[in-house]
Amino acid sequence: IKKSVEEDVFIPLYPKSTVEDKSSLRSKFQERRFWSAVKLLSNVVLWDGIIQEDKVRDLGLSKLLNRYLLLNILNTPLGLDNIEKCTKV
């Protein structure tokens, strides 16, 4: 799990002007990477109670949520997409 979080998750941060155009390749790539990270977060949280709580907290909250997901949400233009992201996370 740690290796997946540290090596497989990558969400590029583009300027808001770039991701406002939902048809652009950069925007589509960023969206795919975001939803992949959300899926990984849900899988990490499933391990709660099986592995040490501090490991789950470190991988899920510190690394995935704070480092990748929240930054992406803050960089997303306001609208329905942003609401959907917040709801899923």
N, CA and C of each residue as an Amber inpcrd file, in Angstrom:
protein
   267
   0.8370000  -1.1820000   0.0000000   0.0000000   0.0000000   0.0000000
   0.8800000   1.2430000   0.0000000   1.8960000   1.2270000   0.8430000
   2.7880000   2.3850000   0.9330000   3.4510000   2.6670000  -0.4120000
   3.8810000   1.6080000  -1.0800000   4.5410000   1.7680000  -2.3750000
   3.5720000   2.3640000  -3.3970000   2.3370000   1.9180000  -3.3890000
   1.3400000   2.4690000  -4.3130000   1.1110000   3.9480000  -4.0600000
   0.9800000   4.3140000  -2.7890000   0.7320000   5.7170000  -2.4530000
   1.9220000   6.5840000  -2.8350000   3.1080000   6.1270000  -2.5540000
   4.2980000   6.9410000  -2.7810000   4.7760000   6.9620000  -4.2280000
   4.5360000   5.8660000  -4.9660000   5.0980000   5.7910000  -6.3140000
   4.0740000   5.8590000  -7.4370000   2.8530000   5.4300000  -7.1830000
   1.8710000   5.3520000  -8.2590000   0.9620000   6.5640000  -8.3580000
   0.8330000   7.3230000  -7.2820000  -0.0640000   8.4740000  -7.3030000
   0.6940000   9.6880000  -7.8090000   0.1310000  10.2700000  -8.8400000
   0.6880000  11.5110000  -9.3760000  -0.4630000  12.3030000  -9.9760000
  -0.7250000  13.4620000  -9.4230000  -1.7520000  14.3430000  -9.9710000
  -1.0660000  15.6590000 -10.3040000  -0.9040000  15.9450000 -11.5790000
  -0.2400000  17.2010000 -11.9440000  -1.1270000  18.3890000 -11.5990000
  -0.5140000  19.4700000 -11.1980000  -1.2480000  20.6990000 -10.9350000
  -0.9870000  21.6640000 -12.0860000  -2.0280000  21.9280000 -12.8220000
  -1.9510000  22.8690000 -13.9290000  -2.6120000  24.1770000 -13.4970000
  -2.3190000  25.2610000 -14.1750000  -3.0050000  26.5140000 -13.8640000
  -4.5160000  26.3590000 -14.0750000  -5.2920000  27.1060000 -13.2840000
  -6.7500000  27.0110000 -13.3860000  -7.2360000  27.2940000 -14.7990000
  -6.5730000  28.1890000 -15.4750000  -6.9960000  28.5260000 -16.8360000
  -6.8860000  27.3100000 -17.7630000  -5.9490000  26.4290000 -17.4870000
  -5.7580000  25.2410000 -18.3120000  -6.8380000  24.2060000 -18.0440000
  -7.2080000  24.0160000 -16.7880000  -8.1720000  22.9660000 -16.4510000
  -9.6230000  23.4370000 -16.5740000  -9.8510000  24.7220000 -16.7930000
 -11.2160000  25.1990000 -16.9990000 -11.8090000  24.6350000 -18.2730000
 -10.9660000  24.3960000 -19.2590000 -11.4220000  23.7780000 -20.5060000
 -11.4490000  22.2690000 -20.3020000 -12.6270000  21.7210000 -20.0350000
 -12.7670000  20.2930000 -19.7070000 -12.4170000  19.3710000 -20.8650000
 -12.3440000  19.9010000 -22.0710000 -12.0130000  19.0690000 -23.2170000
 -10.5070000  18.9940000 -23.4770000  -9.7190000  19.7810000 -22.7450000
  -8.2720000  19.7680000 -22.9680000  -7.6630000  18.4690000 -22.4390000
  -6.5890000  18.0570000 -23.0650000  -5.9220000  16.8140000 -22.6560000
  -5.3930000  16.9040000 -21.2280000  -4.8960000  18.0610000 -20.8460000
  -4.3710000  18.2370000 -19.4910000  -5.4750000  18.0710000 -18.4550000
  -6.6080000  18.6690000 -18.7340000  -7.7380000  18.5730000 -17.8110000
  -8.2160000  17.1310000 -17.6790000  -8.3310000  16.4420000 -18.7950000
  -8.7720000  15.0430000 -18.7690000  -7.7810000  14.1610000 -18.0180000
  -6.4880000  14.3760000 -18.2480000  -5.4670000  13.5870000 -17.5520000
  -5.5270000  13.8480000 -16.0490000  -5.6470000  15.1020000 -15.6610000
  -5.7110000  15.4490000 -14.2480000  -6.9410000  14.8170000 -13.5980000
  -8.0530000  14.8120000 -14.2840000  -9.2700000  14.2000000 -13.7520000
  -9.1060000  12.6960000 -13.5600000  -8.5300000  12.0290000 -14.5360000
  -8.3040000  10.5710000 -14.4040000  -7.4060000  10.2570000 -13.2230000
  -6.3560000  11.0280000 -13.0610000  -5.4300000  10.8010000 -11.9510000
  -6.1050000  11.0850000 -10.6080000  -6.9470000  12.1170000 -10.5540000
  -7.6680000  12.4380000  -9.3200000  -8.5620000  11.2750000  -8.9170000
  -9.3620000  10.7810000  -9.8430000 -10.2940000   9.7070000  -9.4990000
  -9.5720000   8.4090000  -9.1770000  -8.4240000   8.2020000  -9.7590000
  -7.6110000   7.0500000  -9.3970000  -7.1290000   7.1630000  -7.9540000
  -6.7380000   8.3600000  -7.5490000  -6.2900000   8.5920000  -6.1720000
  -7.4480000   8.4570000  -5.1840000  -8.6460000   8.8740000  -5.5780000
  -9.8230000   8.7130000  -4.7190000 -10.0990000   7.2320000  -4.4950000
  -9.9910000   6.4600000  -5.5450000 -10.2030000   5.0100000  -5.4310000
  -9.1570000   4.3860000  -4.5030000  -7.9170000   4.8090000  -4.6380000
  -6.8690000   4.2990000  -3.7550000  -7.1350000   4.6950000  -2.3080000
  -7.5960000   5.9170000  -2.0840000  -7.9390000   6.3580000  -0.7310000
  -9.0260000   5.4650000  -0.1330000 -10.0380000   5.1510000  -0.9110000
 -11.1060000   4.2870000  -0.3860000 -10.5710000   2.9000000  -0.0630000
  -9.6270000   2.4150000  -0.8410000  -9.0210000   1.1090000  -0.5590000
  -8.1450000   1.1560000   0.6890000  -7.4130000   2.2400000   0.8800000
  -6.5580000   2.3840000   2.0690000  -7.4180000   2.4180000   3.3220000
  -8.5240000   3.1460000   3.2700000  -9.3990000   3.2660000   4.4330000
 -10.0090000   1.9110000   4.8140000 -10.2010000   1.0430000   3.8460000
 -10.7410000  -0.2940000   4.1370000  -9.8240000  -1.1120000   5.0480000
  -8.5490000  -0.7710000   5.0910000  -7.5870000  -1.4990000   5.9200000
  -7.6350000  -1.0700000   7.3880000  -8.4460000  -0.0500000   7.7020000
  -8.5710000   0.4130000   9.0810000  -9.0730000  -0.7320000   9.9590000
  -8.3770000  -0.9850000  11.0400000  -8.7160000  -2.0840000  11.9410000
  -7.9410000  -3.3560000  11.6430000  -7.3500000  -3.4140000  10.4570000
  -6.5570000  -4.5880000  10.0790000  -5.0720000  -4.3020000  10.2780000
  -4.6500000  -3.1340000   9.8250000  -3.2700000  -2.7200000  10.0690000
  -3.2900000  -1.5610000  11.0640000  -2.1360000  -1.1750000  11.5320000
  -2.0360000  -0.1440000  12.5650000  -2.7140000   1.1540000  12.1130000
  -3.4470000   1.7480000  13.0450000  -4.2110000   2.9660000  12.7460000
  -3.3130000   4.1030000  12.2720000  -2.1220000   4.2340000  12.8760000
  -1.2380000   5.3270000  12.4690000  -0.7460000   5.1600000  11.0390000
  -0.6070000   3.9260000  10.5760000  -0.1950000   3.6800000   9.1830000
  -1.3090000   4.0880000   8.2230000  -2.5470000   3.7090000   8.5720000
  -3.6910000   4.0810000   7.7380000  -3.8330000   5.6010000   7.7020000
  -3.7000000   6.2380000   8.8460000  -3.8130000   7.6950000   8.9350000
  -2.7150000   8.3620000   8.1080000  -1.4960000   7.8650000   8.2200000
  -0.3820000   8.4610000   7.4890000  -0.5750000   8.3330000   5.9840000
  -0.9110000   7.1210000   5.5260000  -1.0560000   6.8990000   4.0920000
  -2.3110000   7.5680000   3.5320000  -3.4240000   7.4000000   4.2320000
  -4.6840000   7.9110000   3.7190000  -4.8430000   9.4040000   3.8620000
  -4.6440000   9.8860000   5.0790000  -4.9000000  11.3080000   5.3260000
  -3.7170000  12.1880000   4.9720000  -2.5520000  11.8700000   5.5140000
  -1.3940000  12.7460000   5.3150000  -0.9210000  12.7610000   3.8690000
  -0.8250000  11.5960000   3.2790000  -0.2410000  11.5440000   1.9460000
  -1.2780000  11.7050000   0.8460000  -2.3040000  10.8890000   0.8260000
  -3.2770000  10.9690000  -0.2640000  -4.1800000  12.1940000  -0.1580000
  -4.8360000  12.3320000   0.9660000  -5.8160000  13.4090000   1.0920000
  -5.1520000  14.7840000   1.0880000  -4.2190000  15.0010000   1.9840000
  -3.6170000  16.3250000   2.1150000  -2.6820000  16.6770000   0.9670000
  -1.9030000  15.7330000   0.5230000  -0.8830000  16.0330000  -0.4890000
  -1.4520000  16.1150000  -1.9010000  -2.4190000  15.2690000  -2.2040000
  -2.8910000  15.2010000  -3.5830000  -4.3330000  15.6670000  -3.7680000
  -5.2420000  15.0860000  -3.0220000  -6.6520000  15.3170000  -3.2950000
  -7.1070000  16.7340000  -2.9550000  -6.7440000  17.2210000  -1.7830000
  -7.1760000  18.5710000  -1.4080000  -6.5570000  19.6380000  -2.3050000
  -5.3190000  19.4490000  -2.6870000  -4.6920000  20.4120000  -3.6030000
  -5.4230000  20.4550000  -4.9340000  -5.8280000  19.2930000  -5.4050000
  -6.5490000  19.2450000  -6.6680000  -7.9200000  19.8950000  -6.5420000
  -8.6120000  19.6350000  -5.4420000  -9.9260000  20.2410000  -5.2320000
  -9.8040000  21.7620000  -5.1770000  -8.7850000  22.2550000  -4.4960000
  -8.5880000  23.7000000  -4.4040000  -8.2550000  24.3180000  -5.7590000
  -7.6670000  23.5320000  -6.6500000  -7.2770000  24.0210000  -7.9660000
  -8.4060000  23.8790000  -8.9890000  -9.4800000  23.1850000  -8.6290000
 -10.5980000  22.9880000  -9.5440000 -11.5030000  24.2210000  -9.5300000
 -11.8770000  24.7100000 -10.7070000 -12.7940000  25.8530000 -10.7490000
 -14.1270000  25.5040000 -10.0710000 -14.7340000  26.4900000  -9.4380000
 -16.0000000  26.2640000  -8.7530000 -17.0660000  25.7860000  -9.7340000
 -17.8590000  24.8370000  -9.2670000 -18.9250000  24.3100000 -10.1130000
 -19.3390000  22.9290000  -9.6430000 -20.1360000  22.2680000 -10.4560000
 -20.6470000  20.9420000 -10.0990000 -19.5370000  19.9060000  -9.9560000
 -18.5000000  20.0240000 -10.7750000 -17.3770000  19.0800000 -10.6800000
 -16.7140000  19.1480000  -9.3120000 -16.5390000  20.3590000  -8.8180000
 -15.9090000  20.5460000  -7.5180000 -16.7870000  19.9780000  -6.4090000
 -18.0880000  20.1580000  -6.5060000 -19.0100000  19.6210000  -5.5150000
 -18.9640000  18.0900000  -5.5200000 -18.9340000  17.5050000  -6.7040000
 -18.8540000  16.0390000  -6.8010000 -17.5600000  15.5140000  -6.1800000
 -16.4610000  16.1980000  -6.4410000 -15.1770000  15.7800000  -5.8630000
 -15.2160000  15.8370000  -4.3440000 -15.7360000  16.9290000  -3.8050000
 -15.8150000  17.0790000  -2.3440000 -16.6990000  16.0020000  -1.7470000
 -17.8010000  15.6940000  -2.3860000 -18.7210000  14.6730000  -1.8880000
 -18.0600000  13.3040000  -1.8670000 -17.3620000  12.9560000  -2.9170000
 -16.7100000  11.6320000  -2.9880000 -15.5900000  11.4990000  -1.9740000
 -14.8290000  12.5670000  -1.7940000 -13.7150000  12.5220000  -0.8610000
 -14.2500000  12.5110000   0.5520000
